[in-house]
Amino acid sequence: MPLSYSSEGCLRVGQPAPDFTATAVLDQEFKTIKLSDYRGKYVVLFFYPLDFTFVCPTEITAFSDRYEEFKSINTEILGVSVDSEFSHLAWIQTDRKEGGVGDVVYPLVSDIKKEISAAYNVLDPDAGVSLRGLFLIDKEGMIQHATINNLSFGRSVDETLRTLKAIQYVQSHPDEVCPAGWQPGDKTMTPDPVKSKVYFSAV
């Protein structure tokens, strides 16, 4: 089944996340992963350039080490690169001290045909790899947040968690919005010219 693209060829927040079916490695086994199977959960879908590189293992292990924090808020993590599942497996079987990632606790998805990266508009055609795209997808399969980094610098697990919690908060409190830097427990705001002054007067 071909992957879906937006009508303008540019994926944006508020649109359905393109579904895909692909082979992934989890628990050192090959598994078939379908994005739509995660409906009802939030998903952190992140792309990285290649296995056995430099910045990538720092991101993958950071997300793995804090997986339980995501799981506790009904969220799953999927990592994607254009490597084969065999490369993913070899990387997982390589110790972290040797540049590997060890036993990652979430699936690493193979996008060897580069279709998923293209559908999410993160494929660098000159380099032939994915940029560091990160998409937060809600329980209904809608993209709520998207960032794309260039190849040479990594992403923040803390900021991913913070943004995810803000998304979940406003979805469960539709009459409120979260100001800049919002953390759980902080004051929110009512998006109204008069009622918003309650927030501004308090800060």
ZITA-V421541 format. One record per pair of residues at least 4 apart in sequence whose ideal C-beta (glycine too) atoms are under 6 Angstrom apart, sorted by the first residue. I is the first residue (numbers start at 0). J is the second residue. Records with the same first field share a line. If there is no record, write none. Layout:
I: J + J
This chain:
2: 17 + 19 + 114 + 118
3: 17
4: 8
5: 10 + 14
10: 119 + 120
12: 142 + 145
14: 142
15: 140 + 141
16: 136 + 140 + 142
17: 118
18: 34 + 35
19: 34 + 115
20: 33
21: 32 + 108 + 109
22: 29 + 84 + 109
23: 30 + 32 + 106 + 108
24: 84 + 87 + 88 + 107
25: 30 + 106
29: 84
32: 106 + 108
37: 42 + 75
38: 140
39: 138
40: 73 + 75
41: 73 + 74 + 137
42: 75 + 136
43: 76
44: 77 + 134
45: 78 + 133
46: 79 + 121 + 129 + 132
47: 55 + 80
48: 128 + 150
49: 80 + 128
50: 82 + 86 + 90
51: 90
54: 153
56: 60 + 100
57: 153
58: 153 + 154
59: 78 + 100
60: 64 + 100
61: 156
62: 76 + 156
63: 103 + 104
65: 156
66: 70 + 104 + 105
69: 74 + 76
76: 105
77: 106 + 108
78: 107
79: 108 + 110 + 115
81: 110 + 113 + 128
82: 86 + 87
83: 109 + 111
84: 109
87: 107
90: 99 + 100
91: 100 + 103
93: 97 + 99
94: 99
95: 99 + 101
110: 115 + 116
113: 117 + 122
116: 121 + 122 + 129
117: 122
119: 132
121: 129 + 130 + 132 + 147
122: 129
123: 128 + 130
130: 147
131: 148
132: 147
133: 146 + 154
134: 142 + 145
135: 143 + 144 + 163
136: 142
137: 141 + 143
143: 166
144: 162
148: 152
164: 183
165: 177 + 181
168: 172
169: 177
175: 187
176: 188 + 190
177: 181 + 187
178: 188
181: 185
186: 198
188: 195 + 198
189: 194 + 195
191: 195
196: 200
